[in-house]
Amino acid sequence: MNALFGSLTHFGALLFFALVVSATFAFLSKRGITERVKYTLWAFLAFLLVAIGIGWLMYPFSQ
Amino acid sequence: MDETMSKVAVKGNQMLGIGAAIAGWVVPGLGHLLLRRWSKAAVYFLCIGGLACAGLTMRGGVFGAGAEDLFDRLGFFADLGAGVFYFLAHQIQAAGPDVAHATGDYGTRLFAAAGMLNFLTVLEAYDIGRGGEAK
């Protein structure tokens, strides 16, 4: 397990988190494989967009 | 996998709902497995188990029961949701937590998120078990 998760970068951890949470939400809220895949992709991209957006918004305060 | 057939096969009642909820809390996905929701059981186990293991491997902190601070108590509640992964945390995370680094701090959040996600699946297992029409 260390080989799998031990070397995760912070961005890698973000991708992994976004993917598994999106998939779980899709299976909780949607029925049918097509709906679930669509929802997983949509939520995954939304997670990424929001995380990167908030990162850029916070960037000036780190200087 | 055909889950439509199994919806007919498993007739819900209150006790089945409570049993599925407890099983789902102990092992993520086990409640759905008992209710013959095969794909949901597999996805929940892999996603929540993966998230919990990632959090522990990243040396995230695990909150104990004797917390004084309200934030720590909320953390304990969230972590407890991971079921067996909470109780085996010290075995999986042999080196112990290291929240002084950002990676360990992320691990803390990942493990807490696994617990909270599992609470959602437990509620769904309870609803399906008692005969509710879940997705």
N, CA and C atoms of all chains as a GROMACS GRO file, in nm:
protein
  594
    1MET      N    1   0.082  -0.121   0.000
    1MET     CA    2   0.000   0.000   0.000
    1MET      C    3   0.086   0.127   0.000
    2ASN      N    4   0.202   0.116   0.067
    2ASN     CA    5   0.292   0.231   0.069
    2ASN      C    6   0.338   0.269  -0.070
    3ALA      N    7   0.362   0.164  -0.154
    3ALA     CA    8   0.408   0.191  -0.290
    3ALA      C    9   0.300   0.263  -0.370
    4LEU      N   10   0.174   0.233  -0.337
    4LEU     CA   11   0.062   0.291  -0.412
    4LEU      C   12   0.032   0.435  -0.369
    5PHE      N   13   0.022   0.456  -0.237
    5PHE     CA   14  -0.019   0.588  -0.188
    5PHE      C   15   0.094   0.670  -0.125
    6GLY      N   16   0.202   0.603  -0.087
    6GLY     CA   17   0.309   0.671  -0.017
    6GLY      C   18   0.378   0.778  -0.100
    7SER      N   19   0.378   0.760  -0.231
    7SER     CA   20   0.449   0.856  -0.318
    7SER      C   21   0.354   0.954  -0.386
    8LEU      N   22   0.230   0.964  -0.335
    8LEU     CA   23   0.132   1.056  -0.395
    8LEU      C   24   0.177   1.201  -0.377
    9THR      N   25   0.175   1.277  -0.486
    9THR     CA   26   0.198   1.421  -0.472
    9THR      C   27   0.068   1.485  -0.422
   10HIS      N   28   0.074   1.612  -0.386
   10HIS     CA   29  -0.047   1.678  -0.337
   10HIS      C   30  -0.152   1.685  -0.447
   11PHE      N   31  -0.108   1.710  -0.570
   11PHE     CA   32  -0.204   1.713  -0.681
   11PHE      C   33  -0.259   1.572  -0.708
   12GLY      N   34  -0.173   1.472  -0.695
   12GLY     CA   35  -0.217   1.333  -0.711
   12GLY      C   36  -0.323   1.298  -0.607
   13ALA      N   37  -0.301   1.345  -0.483
   13ALA     CA   38  -0.399   1.319  -0.376
   13ALA      C   39  -0.531   1.388  -0.409
   14LEU      N   40  -0.524   1.508  -0.466
   14LEU     CA   41  -0.645   1.582  -0.505
   14LEU      C   42  -0.721   1.505  -0.614
   15LEU      N   43  -0.647   1.454  -0.715
   15LEU     CA   44  -0.710   1.378  -0.823
   15LEU      C   45  -0.777   1.252  -0.767
   16PHE      N   46  -0.706   1.182  -0.681
   16PHE     CA   47  -0.759   1.058  -0.623
   16PHE      C   48  -0.885   1.086  -0.540
   17PHE      N   49  -0.876   1.190  -0.456
   17PHE     CA   50  -0.991   1.228  -0.372
   17PHE      C   51  -1.112   1.263  -0.459
   18ALA      N   52  -1.087   1.346  -0.561
   18ALA     CA   53  -1.197   1.389  -0.648
   18ALA      C   54  -1.261   1.270  -0.719
   19LEU      N   55  -1.179   1.176  -0.764
   19LEU     CA   56  -1.231   1.061  -0.838
   19LEU      C   57  -1.317   0.970  -0.749
   20VAL      N   58  -1.265   0.934  -0.631
   20VAL     CA   59  -1.340   0.838  -0.549
   20VAL      C   60  -1.467   0.902  -0.489
   21VAL      N   61  -1.459   1.029  -0.454
   21VAL     CA   62  -1.578   1.094  -0.398
   21VAL      C   63  -1.684   1.111  -0.508
   22SER      N   64  -1.640   1.147  -0.629
   22SER     CA   65  -1.735   1.161  -0.741
   22SER      C   66  -1.803   1.028  -0.772
   23ALA      N   67  -1.725   0.920  -0.774
   23ALA     CA   68  -1.782   0.788  -0.805
   23ALA      C   69  -1.882   0.746  -0.697
   24THR      N   70  -1.848   0.772  -0.570
   24THR     CA   71  -1.939   0.735  -0.461
   24THR      C   72  -2.068   0.816  -0.469
   25PHE      N   73  -2.057   0.945  -0.494
   25PHE     CA   74  -2.177   1.030  -0.508
   25PHE      C   75  -2.262   0.983  -0.626
   26ALA      N   76  -2.196   0.944  -0.734
   26ALA     CA   77  -2.270   0.898  -0.853
   26ALA      C   78  -2.351   0.773  -0.820
   27PHE      N   79  -2.290   0.680  -0.747
   27PHE     CA   80  -2.362   0.556  -0.714
   27PHE      C   81  -2.470   0.581  -0.608
   28LEU      N   82  -2.451   0.685  -0.527
   28LEU     CA   83  -2.554   0.717  -0.427
   28LEU      C   84  -2.675   0.785  -0.489
   29SER      N   85  -2.650   0.865  -0.593
   29SER     CA   86  -2.759   0.952  -0.639
   29SER      C   87  -2.813   0.921  -0.778
   30LYS      N   88  -2.745   0.839  -0.854
   30LYS     CA   89  -2.792   0.812  -0.991
   30LYS      C   90  -2.818   0.665  -1.014
   31ARG      N   91  -2.906   0.638  -1.109
   31ARG     CA   92  -2.938   0.501  -1.145
   31ARG      C   93  -2.899   0.477  -1.291
   32GLY      N   94  -2.839   0.363  -1.319
   32GLY     CA   95  -2.799   0.332  -1.456
   32GLY      C   96  -2.655   0.374  -1.483
   33ILE      N   97  -2.588   0.292  -1.562
   33ILE     CA   98  -2.444   0.312  -1.582
   33ILE      C   99  -2.412   0.443  -1.654
   34THR      N  100  -2.493   0.479  -1.754
   34THR     CA  101  -2.467   0.602  -1.829
   34THR      C  102  -2.478   0.725  -1.740
   35GLU      N  103  -2.586   0.729  -1.663
   35GLU     CA  104  -2.606   0.842  -1.572
   35GLU      C  105  -2.493   0.852  -1.470
   36ARG      N  106  -2.450   0.736  -1.421
   36ARG     CA  107  -2.345   0.736  -1.318
   36ARG      C  108  -2.211   0.783  -1.375
   37VAL      N  109  -2.178   0.736  -1.496
   37VAL     CA  110  -2.052   0.778  -1.558
   37VAL      C  111  -2.054   0.927  -1.586
   38LYS      N  112  -2.168   0.976  -1.637
   38LYS     CA  113  -2.180   1.119  -1.667
   38LYS      C  114  -2.165   1.203  -1.540
   39TYR      N  115  -2.231   1.158  -1.434
   39TYR     CA  116  -2.225   1.234  -1.308
   39TYR      C  117  -2.084   1.229  -1.248
   40THR      N  118  -2.018   1.111  -1.257
   40THR     CA  119  -1.880   1.099  -1.205
   40THR      C  120  -1.788   1.197  -1.275
   41LEU      N  121  -1.797   1.202  -1.408
   41LEU     CA  122  -1.711   1.292  -1.485
   41LEU      C  123  -1.739   1.438  -1.451
   42TRP      N  124  -1.868   1.472  -1.444
   42TRP     CA  125  -1.908   1.610  -1.415
   42TRP      C  126  -1.859   1.652  -1.277
   43ALA      N  127  -1.881   1.567  -1.176
   43ALA     CA  128  -1.840   1.602  -1.039
   43ALA      C  129  -1.687   1.606  -1.028
   44PHE      N  130  -1.619   1.514  -1.098
   44PHE     CA  131  -1.472   1.512  -1.094
   44PHE      C  132  -1.415   1.643  -1.150
   45LEU      N  133  -1.467   1.684  -1.264
   45LEU     CA  134  -1.419   1.809  -1.325
   45LEU      C  135  -1.454   1.929  -1.238
   46ALA      N  136  -1.572   1.926  -1.176
   46ALA     CA  137  -1.612   2.036  -1.087
   46ALA      C  138  -1.519   2.045  -0.967
   47PHE      N  139  -1.484   1.929  -0.909
   47PHE     CA  140  -1.390   1.928  -0.796
   47PHE      C  141  -1.257   1.994  -0.838
   48LEU      N  142  -1.206   1.952  -0.955
   48LEU     CA  143  -1.078   2.004  -1.002
   48LEU      C  144  -1.085   2.154  -1.025
   49LEU      N  145  -1.192   2.196  -1.094
   49LEU     CA  146  -1.208   2.337  -1.128
   49LEU      C  147  -1.214   2.423  -1.001
   50VAL      N  148  -1.293   2.380  -0.905
   50VAL     CA  149  -1.307   2.457  -0.781
   50VAL      C  150  -1.176   2.459  -0.703
   51ALA      N  151  -1.108   2.344  -0.694
   51ALA     CA  152  -0.981   2.337  -0.619
   51ALA      C  153  -0.876   2.428  -0.681
   52ILE      N  154  -0.864   2.420  -0.814
   52ILE     CA  155  -0.763   2.504  -0.881
   52ILE      C  156  -0.803   2.651  -0.873
   53GLY      N  157  -0.932   2.679  -0.887
   53GLY     CA  158  -0.981   2.816  -0.877
   53GLY      C  159  -0.953   2.876  -0.740
   54ILE      N  160  -0.983   2.800  -0.633
   54ILE     CA  161  -0.958   2.850  -0.497
   54ILE      C  162  -0.807   2.867  -0.476
   55GLY      N  163  -0.728   2.774  -0.533
   55GLY     CA  164  -0.582   2.786  -0.523
   55GLY      C  165  -0.531   2.916  -0.583
   56TRP      N  166  -0.585   2.951  -0.700
   56TRP     CA  167  -0.545   3.077  -0.765
   56TRP      C  168  -0.591   3.198  -0.686
   57LEU      N  169  -0.713   3.190  -0.630
   57LEU     CA  170  -0.764   3.302  -0.550
   57LEU      C  171  -0.679   3.326  -0.425
   58MET      N  172  -0.628   3.217  -0.368
   58MET     CA  173  -0.549   3.230  -0.244
   58MET      C  174  -0.403   3.266  -0.272
   59TYR      N  175  -0.362   3.250  -0.396
   59TYR     CA  176  -0.219   3.269  -0.429
   59TYR      C  177  -0.165   3.405  -0.386
   60PRO      N  178  -0.236   3.520  -0.411
   60PRO     CA  179  -0.179   3.650  -0.369
   60PRO      C  180  -0.153   3.659  -0.219
   61PHE      N  181  -0.231   3.588  -0.138
   61PHE     CA  182  -0.214   3.599   0.008
   61PHE      C  183  -0.092   3.522   0.057
   62SER      N  184  -0.038   3.435  -0.028
   62SER     CA  185   0.080   3.357   0.014
   62SER      C  186   0.209   3.435  -0.004
   63GLN      N  187   0.200   3.550  -0.072
   63GLN     CA  188   0.324   3.626  -0.100
   63GLN      C  189   0.366   3.710   0.021
   64MET      N  190  -2.410  -0.581  -1.394
   64MET     CA  191  -2.478  -0.674  -1.304
   64MET      C  192  -2.624  -0.634  -1.288
   65ASP      N  193  -2.709  -0.731  -1.282
   65ASP     CA  194  -2.851  -0.700  -1.278
   65ASP      C  195  -2.898  -0.684  -1.134
   66GLU      N  196  -2.921  -0.560  -1.097
   66GLU     CA  197  -2.967  -0.535  -0.962
   66GLU      C  198  -3.120  -0.526  -0.956
   67THR      N  199  -3.184  -0.522  -1.074
   67THR     CA  200  -3.329  -0.511  -1.078
   67THR      C  201  -3.394  -0.637  -1.020
   68MET      N  202  -3.335  -0.754  -1.054
   68MET     CA  203  -3.386  -0.881  -1.004
   68MET      C  204  -3.376  -0.888  -0.851
   69SER      N  205  -3.261  -0.840  -0.799
   69SER     CA  206  -3.238  -0.852  -0.656
   69SER      C  207  -3.331  -0.762  -0.576
   70LYS      N  208  -3.379  -0.653  -0.639
   70LYS     CA  209  -3.471  -0.563  -0.570
   70LYS      C  210  -3.602  -0.636  -0.539
   71VAL      N  211  -3.637  -0.729  -0.627
   71VAL     CA  212  -3.758  -0.807  -0.605
   71VAL      C  213  -3.730  -0.914  -0.501
   72ALA      N  214  -3.608  -0.972  -0.506
   72ALA     CA  215  -3.576  -1.085  -0.419
   72ALA      C  216  -3.565  -1.044  -0.272
   73VAL      N  217  -3.511  -0.925  -0.244
   73VAL     CA  218  -3.494  -0.883  -0.106
   73VAL      C  219  -3.613  -0.798  -0.064
   74LYS      N  220  -3.695  -0.854   0.028
   74LYS     CA  221  -3.812  -0.780   0.077
   74LYS      C  222  -3.770  -0.706   0.205
   75GLY      N  223  -3.794  -0.576   0.206
   75GLY     CA  224  -3.741  -0.496   0.315
   75GLY      C  225  -3.823  -0.500   0.442
   76ASN      N  226  -3.755  -0.484   0.555
   76ASN     CA  227  -3.820  -0.462   0.684
   76ASN      C  228  -3.723  -0.387   0.775
   77GLN      N  229  -3.772  -0.342   0.889
   77GLN     CA  230  -3.693  -0.257   0.979
   77GLN      C  231  -3.566  -0.326   1.026
   78MET      N  232  -3.576  -0.454   1.062
   78MET     CA  233  -3.460  -0.526   1.115
   78MET      C  234  -3.353  -0.544   1.008
   79LEU      N  235  -3.399  -0.573   0.887
   79LEU     CA  236  -3.302  -0.587   0.776
   79LEU      C  237  -3.231  -0.454   0.752
   80GLY      N  238  -3.305  -0.346   0.762
   80GLY     CA  239  -3.245  -0.214   0.744
   80GLY      C  240  -3.139  -0.186   0.849
   81ILE      N  241  -3.171  -0.217   0.975
   81ILE     CA  242  -3.075  -0.192   1.084
   81ILE      C  243  -2.954  -0.283   1.068
   82GLY      N  244  -2.977  -0.410   1.034
   82GLY     CA  245  -2.866  -0.504   1.013
   82GLY      C  246  -2.775  -0.460   0.900
   83ALA      N  247  -2.836  -0.416   0.790
   83ALA     CA  248  -2.756  -0.370   0.674
   83ALA      C  249  -2.678  -0.245   0.710
   84ALA      N  250  -2.741  -0.157   0.790
   84ALA     CA  251  -2.672  -0.033   0.829
   84ALA      C  252  -2.551  -0.065   0.916
   85ILE      N  253  -2.568  -0.156   1.012
   85ILE     CA  254  -2.457  -0.191   1.102
   85ILE      C  255  -2.345  -0.260   1.021
   86ALA      N  256  -2.384  -0.354   0.934
   86ALA     CA  257  -2.284  -0.424   0.851
   86ALA      C  258  -2.210  -0.324   0.762
   87GLY      N  259  -2.285  -0.229   0.706
   87GLY     CA  260  -2.225  -0.129   0.618
   87GLY      C  261  -2.132  -0.035   0.692
   88TRP      N  262  -2.162  -0.011   0.820
   88TRP     CA  263  -2.073   0.074   0.899
   88TRP      C  264  -1.943  -0.002   0.931
   89VAL      N  265  -1.957  -0.128   0.971
   89VAL     CA  266  -1.838  -0.206   1.009
   89VAL      C  267  -1.745  -0.222   0.889
   90VAL      N  268  -1.798  -0.269   0.778
   90VAL     CA  269  -1.718  -0.283   0.655
   90VAL      C  270  -1.790  -0.207   0.544
   91PRO      N  271  -1.731  -0.101   0.492
   91PRO     CA  272  -1.798  -0.024   0.385
   91PRO      C  273  -1.840  -0.115   0.269
   92GLY      N  274  -1.967  -0.107   0.233
   92GLY     CA  275  -2.018  -0.187   0.122
   92GLY      C  276  -2.081  -0.319   0.165
   93LEU      N  277  -2.053  -0.365   0.288
   93LEU     CA  278  -2.105  -0.495   0.331
   93LEU      C  279  -2.258  -0.494   0.343
   94GLY      N  280  -2.313  -0.381   0.387
   94GLY     CA  281  -2.459  -0.370   0.396
   94GLY      C  282  -2.525  -0.387   0.261
   95HIS      N  283  -2.467  -0.326   0.159
   95HIS     CA  284  -2.522  -0.338   0.024
   95HIS      C  285  -2.502  -0.480  -0.029
   96LEU      N  286  -2.391  -0.544   0.011
   96LEU     CA  287  -2.364  -0.682  -0.031
   96LEU      C  288  -2.474  -0.774   0.025
   97LEU      N  289  -2.512  -0.752   0.150
   97LEU     CA  290  -2.618  -0.833   0.212
   97LEU      C  291  -2.752  -0.810   0.143
   98LEU      N  292  -2.769  -0.689   0.089
   98LEU     CA  293  -2.894  -0.655   0.019
   98LEU      C  294  -2.886  -0.687  -0.131
   99ARG      N  295  -2.778  -0.753  -0.169
   99ARG     CA  296  -2.756  -0.798  -0.308
   99ARG      C  297  -2.742  -0.684  -0.408
  100ARG      N  298  -2.692  -0.571  -0.362
  100ARG     CA  299  -2.660  -0.460  -0.453
  100ARG      C  300  -2.510  -0.471  -0.482
  101TRP      N  301  -2.476  -0.563  -0.574
  101TRP     CA  302  -2.337  -0.602  -0.594
  101TRP      C  303  -2.249  -0.486  -0.639
  102SER      N  304  -2.293  -0.412  -0.739
  102SER     CA  305  -2.206  -0.307  -0.793
  102SER      C  306  -2.185  -0.194  -0.692
  103LYS      N  307  -2.293  -0.158  -0.621
  103LYS     CA  308  -2.281  -0.054  -0.517
  103LYS      C  309  -2.184  -0.102  -0.409
  104ALA      N  310  -2.198  -0.228  -0.367
  104ALA     CA  311  -2.111  -0.282  -0.261
  104ALA      C  312  -1.964  -0.274  -0.303
  105ALA      N  313  -1.936  -0.314  -0.426
  105ALA     CA  314  -1.796  -0.315  -0.474
  105ALA      C  315  -1.740  -0.173  -0.482
  106VAL      N  316  -1.820  -0.083  -0.539
  106VAL     CA  317  -1.772   0.056  -0.556
  106VAL      C  318  -1.752   0.123  -0.420
  107TYR      N  319  -1.847   0.103  -0.328
  107TYR     CA  320  -1.833   0.167  -0.196
  107TYR      C  321  -1.712   0.111  -0.121
  108PHE      N  322  -1.692  -0.021  -0.130
  108PHE     CA  323  -1.577  -0.078  -0.059
  108PHE      C  324  -1.446  -0.025  -0.118
  109LEU      N  325  -1.437  -0.024  -0.250
  109LEU     CA  326  -1.312   0.021  -0.314
  109LEU      C  327  -1.287   0.169  -0.290
  110CYS      N  328  -1.390   0.251  -0.307
  110CYS     CA  329  -1.372   0.396  -0.293
  110CYS      C  330  -1.346   0.436  -0.148
  111ILE      N  331  -1.429   0.389  -0.056
  111ILE     CA  332  -1.413   0.430   0.083
  111ILE      C  333  -1.290   0.364   0.145
  112GLY      N  334  -1.270   0.236   0.113
  112GLY     CA  335  -1.150   0.167   0.162
  112GLY      C  336  -1.024   0.230   0.106
  113GLY      N  337  -1.027   0.264  -0.021
  113GLY     CA  338  -0.910   0.328  -0.084
  113GLY      C  339  -0.880   0.463  -0.023
  114LEU      N  340  -0.987   0.540   0.001
  114LEU     CA  341  -0.971   0.673   0.061
  114LEU      C  342  -0.913   0.661   0.203
  115ALA      N  343  -0.967   0.567   0.279
  115ALA     CA  344  -0.919   0.547   0.417
  115ALA      C  345  -0.773   0.501   0.417
  116CYS      N  346  -0.741   0.405   0.331
  116CYS     CA  347  -0.603   0.354   0.326
  116CYS      C  348  -0.507   0.463   0.278
  117ALA      N  349  -0.550   0.543   0.182
  117ALA     CA  350  -0.466   0.653   0.134
  117ALA      C  351  -0.439   0.751   0.248
  118GLY      N  352  -0.543   0.785   0.323
  118GLY     CA  353  -0.528   0.877   0.436
  118GLY      C  354  -0.431   0.825   0.540
  119LEU      N  355  -0.441   0.695   0.569
  119LEU     CA  356  -0.352   0.636   0.669
  119LEU      C  357  -0.209   0.624   0.616
  120THR      N  358  -0.195   0.587   0.490
  120THR     CA  359  -0.061   0.572   0.432
  120THR      C  360   0.010   0.706   0.420
  121MET      N  361  -0.070   0.812   0.401
  121MET     CA  362  -0.011   0.947   0.397
  121MET      C  363   0.021   0.998   0.537
  122ARG      N  364   0.004   0.913   0.636
  122ARG     CA  365   0.035   0.940   0.777
  122ARG      C  366  -0.055   1.050   0.835
  123GLY      N  367  -0.183   1.040   0.798
  123GLY     CA  368  -0.280   1.134   0.853
  123GLY      C  369  -0.312   1.100   0.998
  124GLY      N  370  -0.360   1.199   1.071
  124GLY     CA  371  -0.395   1.178   1.211
  124GLY      C  372  -0.530   1.109   1.225
  125VAL      N  373  -0.543   1.028   1.330
  125VAL     CA  374  -0.670   0.962   1.361
  125VAL      C  375  -0.712   1.009   1.498
  126PHE      N  376  -0.834   1.065   1.508
  126PHE     CA  377  -0.880   1.122   1.634
  126PHE      C  378  -0.926   1.013   1.730
  127GLY      N  379  -0.887   1.028   1.856
  127GLY     CA  380  -0.925   0.930   1.958
  127GLY      C  381  -1.056   0.967   2.026
  128ALA      N  382  -1.106   0.874   2.109
  128ALA     CA  383  -1.237   0.893   2.173
  128ALA      C  384  -1.232   0.997   2.284
  129GLY      N  385  -1.119   1.014   2.348
  129GLY     CA  386  -1.112   1.102   2.465
  129GLY      C  387  -1.080   1.247   2.433
  130ALA      N  388  -1.128   1.297   2.321
  130ALA     CA  389  -1.092   1.433   2.281
  130ALA      C  390  -1.167   1.536   2.365
  131GLU      N  391  -1.099   1.643   2.402
  131GLU     CA  392  -1.160   1.750   2.484
  131GLU      C  393  -1.218   1.860   2.394
  132ASP      N  394  -1.147   1.888   2.286
  132ASP     CA  395  -1.182   1.996   2.195
  132ASP      C  396  -1.300   1.956   2.107
  133LEU      N  397  -1.390   2.052   2.077
  133LEU     CA  398  -1.507   2.020   1.994
  133LEU      C  399  -1.466   1.976   1.854
  134PHE      N  400  -1.364   2.043   1.797
  134PHE     CA  401  -1.317   2.007   1.664
  134PHE      C  402  -1.265   1.862   1.663
  135ASP      N  403  -1.192   1.826   1.769
  135ASP     CA  404  -1.139   1.689   1.778
  135ASP      C  405  -1.252   1.587   1.792
  136ARG      N  406  -1.358   1.626   1.865
  136ARG     CA  407  -1.473   1.536   1.881
  136ARG      C  408  -1.543   1.514   1.747
  137LEU      N  409  -1.555   1.622   1.669
  137LEU     CA  410  -1.614   1.608   1.535
  137LEU      C  411  -1.525   1.520   1.448
  138GLY      N  412  -1.394   1.537   1.462
  138GLY     CA  413  -1.298   1.454   1.389
  138GLY      C  414  -1.311   1.308   1.426
  139PHE      N  415  -1.331   1.283   1.556
  139PHE     CA  416  -1.349   1.145   1.603
  139PHE      C  417  -1.475   1.085   1.542
  140PHE      N  418  -1.584   1.164   1.541
  140PHE     CA  419  -1.710   1.116   1.482
  140PHE      C  420  -1.691   1.083   1.334
  141ALA      N  421  -1.622   1.171   1.262
  141ALA     CA  422  -1.598   1.148   1.119
  141ALA      C  423  -1.512   1.025   1.098
  142ASP      N  424  -1.405   1.013   1.175
  142ASP     CA  425  -1.314   0.898   1.160
  142ASP      C  426  -1.383   0.766   1.192
  143LEU      N  427  -1.469   0.770   1.295
  143LEU     CA  428  -1.538   0.649   1.338
  143LEU      C  429  -1.625   0.590   1.226
  144GLY      N  430  -1.669   0.674   1.136
  144GLY     CA  431  -1.751   0.629   1.024
  144GLY      C  432  -1.679   0.531   0.933
  145ALA      N  433  -1.548   0.530   0.936
  145ALA     CA  434  -1.472   0.440   0.847
  145ALA      C  435  -1.477   0.295   0.894
  146GLY      N  436  -1.540   0.269   1.010
  146GLY     CA  437  -1.562   0.132   1.057
  146GLY      C  438  -1.434   0.057   1.084
  147VAL      N  439  -1.417  -0.055   1.015
  147VAL     CA  440  -1.302  -0.144   1.040
  147VAL      C  441  -1.170  -0.073   1.013
  148PHE      N  442  -1.171   0.023   0.922
  148PHE     CA  443  -1.047   0.096   0.892
  148PHE      C  444  -1.006   0.184   1.011
  149TYR      N  445  -1.104   0.230   1.088
  149TYR     CA  446  -1.072   0.308   1.209
  149TYR      C  447  -1.008   0.218   1.313
  150PHE      N  448  -1.068   0.099   1.331
  150PHE     CA  449  -1.018   0.010   1.436
  150PHE      C  450  -0.882  -0.053   1.398
  151LEU      N  451  -0.855  -0.063   1.269
  151LEU     CA  452  -0.726  -0.119   1.224
  151LEU      C  453  -0.625  -0.010   1.188
  152ALA      N  454  -0.658   0.115   1.222
  152ALA     CA  455  -0.573   0.227   1.180
  152ALA      C  456  -0.428   0.210   1.226
  153HIS      N  457  -0.410   0.164   1.349
  153HIS     CA  458  -0.273   0.153   1.401
  153HIS      C  459  -0.196   0.040   1.334
  154GLN      N  460  -0.268  -0.064   1.286
  154GLN     CA  461  -0.201  -0.172   1.214
  154GLN      C  462  -0.163  -0.127   1.073
  155ILE      N  463  -0.256  -0.056   1.007
  155ILE     CA  464  -0.228  -0.010   0.870
  155ILE      C  465  -0.120   0.098   0.872
  156GLN      N  466  -0.127   0.184   0.973
  156GLN     CA  467  -0.035   0.297   0.980
  156GLN      C  468   0.070   0.268   1.088
  157ALA      N  469   0.162   0.177   1.056
  157ALA     CA  470   0.258   0.131   1.157
  157ALA      C  471   0.351   0.244   1.204
  158ALA      N  472   0.384   0.337   1.114
  158ALA     CA  473   0.479   0.444   1.149
  158ALA      C  474   0.414   0.555   1.233
  159GLY      N  475   0.282   0.554   1.245
  159GLY     CA  476   0.215   0.657   1.323
  159GLY      C  477   0.190   0.782   1.240
  160PRO      N  478   0.106   0.873   1.292
  160PRO     CA  479   0.073   0.994   1.216
  160PRO      C  480   0.188   1.095   1.213
  161ASP      N  481   0.188   1.179   1.109
  161ASP     CA  482   0.287   1.285   1.098
  161ASP      C  483   0.217   1.407   1.036
  162VAL      N  484   0.143   1.478   1.120
  162VAL     CA  485   0.064   1.590   1.069
  162VAL      C  486   0.143   1.721   1.065
  163ALA      N  487   0.272   1.713   1.098
  163ALA     CA  488   0.356   1.832   1.090
  163ALA      C  489   0.382   1.869   0.944
  164HIS      N  490   0.367   1.770   0.854
  164HIS     CA  491   0.386   1.796   0.712
  164HIS      C  492   0.250   1.802   0.642
  165ALA      N  493   0.248   1.872   0.528
  165ALA     CA  494   0.121   1.890   0.455
  165ALA      C  495   0.062   1.756   0.414
  166THR      N  496   0.146   1.660   0.375
  166THR     CA  497   0.096   1.530   0.330
  166THR      C  498   0.018   1.461   0.443
  167GLY      N  499   0.070   1.466   0.564
  167GLY     CA  500   0.001   1.407   0.677
  167GLY      C  501  -0.131   1.477   0.706
  168ASP      N  502  -0.132   1.609   0.690
  168ASP     CA  503  -0.254   1.686   0.712
  168ASP      C  504  -0.359   1.648   0.607
  169TYR      N  505  -0.316   1.631   0.481
  169TYR     CA  506  -0.409   1.587   0.376
  169TYR      C  507  -0.462   1.448   0.411
  170GLY      N  508  -0.374   1.364   0.464
  170GLY     CA  509  -0.415   1.229   0.503
  170GLY      C  510  -0.525   1.231   0.608
  171THR      N  511  -0.514   1.324   0.702
  171THR     CA  512  -0.618   1.339   0.806
  171THR      C  513  -0.753   1.368   0.741
  172ARG      N  514  -0.752   1.460   0.644
  172ARG     CA  515  -0.879   1.498   0.576
  172ARG      C  516  -0.934   1.382   0.493
  173LEU      N  517  -0.844   1.310   0.424
  173LEU     CA  518  -0.889   1.197   0.342
  173LEU      C  519  -0.955   1.090   0.428
  174PHE      N  520  -0.895   1.063   0.545
  174PHE     CA  521  -0.952   0.959   0.632
  174PHE      C  522  -1.088   1.004   0.688
  175ALA      N  523  -1.098   1.131   0.727
  175ALA     CA  524  -1.226   1.182   0.778
  175ALA      C  525  -1.331   1.180   0.667
  176ALA      N  526  -1.290   1.213   0.543
  176ALA     CA  527  -1.384   1.210   0.430
  176ALA      C  528  -1.434   1.068   0.405
  177ALA      N  529  -1.345   0.969   0.421
  177ALA     CA  530  -1.386   0.829   0.404
  177ALA      C  531  -1.494   0.794   0.506
  178GLY      N  532  -1.476   0.839   0.630
  178GLY     CA  533  -1.576   0.812   0.734
  178GLY      C  534  -1.709   0.876   0.704
  179MET      N  535  -1.707   1.002   0.660
  179MET     CA  536  -1.832   1.072   0.631
  179MET      C  537  -1.904   1.010   0.510
  180LEU      N  538  -1.826   0.972   0.409
  180LEU     CA  539  -1.887   0.905   0.292
  180LEU      C  540  -1.953   0.775   0.334
  181ASN      N  541  -1.885   0.702   0.426
  181ASN     CA  542  -1.943   0.575   0.469
  181ASN      C  543  -2.074   0.596   0.544
  182PHE      N  544  -2.084   0.705   0.620
  182PHE     CA  545  -2.212   0.733   0.687
  182PHE      C  546  -2.324   0.751   0.584
  183LEU      N  547  -2.293   0.814   0.471
  183LEU     CA  548  -2.395   0.831   0.366
  183LEU      C  549  -2.438   0.695   0.310
  184THR      N  550  -2.339   0.606   0.288
  184THR     CA  551  -2.374   0.473   0.233
  184THR      C  552  -2.451   0.391   0.337
  185VAL      N  553  -2.420   0.412   0.465
  185VAL     CA  554  -2.493   0.342   0.572
  185VAL      C  555  -2.640   0.385   0.571
  186LEU      N  556  -2.664   0.515   0.555
  186LEU     CA  557  -2.802   0.564   0.549
  186LEU      C  558  -2.875   0.504   0.430
  187GLU      N  559  -2.805   0.493   0.316
  187GLU     CA  560  -2.868   0.434   0.198
  187GLU      C  561  -2.897   0.286   0.220
  188ALA      N  562  -2.802   0.214   0.283
  188ALA     CA  563  -2.823   0.072   0.311
  188ALA      C  564  -2.944   0.053   0.401
  189TYR      N  565  -2.957   0.141   0.502
  189TYR     CA  566  -3.073   0.134   0.593
  189TYR      C  567  -3.203   0.156   0.516
  190ASP      N  568  -3.201   0.255   0.427
  190ASP     CA  569  -3.320   0.287   0.350
  190ASP      C  570  -3.359   0.172   0.257
  191ILE      N  571  -3.261   0.114   0.189
  191ILE     CA  572  -3.290   0.001   0.100
  191ILE      C  573  -3.339  -0.118   0.183
  192GLY      N  574  -3.273  -0.142   0.297
  192GLY     CA  575  -3.307  -0.258   0.381
  192GLY      C  576  -3.449  -0.253   0.434
  193ARG      N  577  -3.495  -0.133   0.467
  193ARG     CA  578  -3.632  -0.124   0.521
  193ARG      C  579  -3.737  -0.111   0.411
  194GLY      N  580  -3.691  -0.125   0.288
  194GLY     CA  581  -3.785  -0.130   0.177
  194GLY      C  582  -3.802  -0.001   0.101
  195GLY      N  583  -3.717   0.097   0.130
  195GLY     CA  584  -3.724   0.224   0.058
  195GLY      C  585  -3.678   0.209  -0.086
  196GLU      N  586  -3.716   0.304  -0.165
  196GLU     CA  587  -3.679   0.299  -0.307
  196GLU      C  588  -3.554   0.383  -0.330
  197ALA      N  589  -3.438   0.321  -0.307
  197ALA     CA  590  -3.312   0.393  -0.329
  197ALA      C  591  -3.273   0.387  -0.475
  198LYS      N  592  -3.178   0.471  -0.512
  198LYS     CA  593  -3.132   0.475  -0.651
  198LYS      C  594  -3.054   0.348  -0.684
   0.00000   0.00000   0.00000
